[in-house]
């Protein structure tokens, strides 16, 4: 597995997102032992970037990751996120107040079974707390050795600049894939100016780009895609046609659609480390093999030229929490 740098943090070029093992997707939380095997296999394959969050479950995903890393903690760059759960009694919305952060990090450290978190992200920007206060509290945690690096998720350019002025930001995490190109125009240029790494989540379009999603009947009642605009009515049919075009290129090079989608992302820069999520060893092995997939200039151009996916990336409530 090749490695890249997120600012000065060395990580595998492809990471592993753990959310779907416990939260959000059909079958999540039904087989923790399978998920543990997948994490162990990821480490064996050279995957070092492992991503979770306190809100996944909530809490159960961090507990799962902590169990899986017993005896293996030093082999991974462990990332988790705070801010979508209030630890101060705030009645609604994100909470990245210093008091909430101090409580959140102690809980995450305990659940993960570690004395430090390598990369600690603000999960969503908190409009009720100035980013300078949030990053100031995180800088104190760095000084205390409880976290090593600071990250932001779905933050806009102004917030990134303001945060970075208080303490260096190591990475920004946002949704980015052939289906979600939003970061290219405004966020990626700022990250490159400031030497901040980029971690795309949902790099496979929440499953669409694997070619395995053909009907919403595949989702159970707990699957958040059931009310995601990209998976509804005419948007779904439009996006299926885009996925089929990715599959066609995959057929040209004897690769899977998922590998093509990841290879396209990797070709966008050596400061990008996507974190495809899976709880199955076979899918993990497929995803990590994308590190060796080569796309021709023509294939890259055809993929880059695909029209945008139809529909917002989140439901209305989710969209309100994203900075543009």
Secondary structure, 3 states (H helix, E strand, C coil): CCEEEECCEEEECECEECHHHCCCCCCCCCCHHHHHHHHHHHHHCCCCEEECCCCCCCCHHHHHHHHHCCCCHHHCEEEEEECCCCCCCCCCCCCCCHHHHHHHHHHHHHHHCCCCEEEEEECCCCCCCCHHHHHHHHHHHHHHCCEEEEEEECCCHHHHHHHHHHCCCCEEEEECECCECCHHHHHHHHHHHHCCEEEEECCCHHHHHHCCCCCHHHCCCCCHHHHCHHHCHHHHHHHHHHHHHHHHHHHHHCCCHHHHHHHHHHCCCCCECECCECCCHHHHHHHHHHHHCCCCHHHHHHHHCCCCCCCCCCCHHHHHCCCC
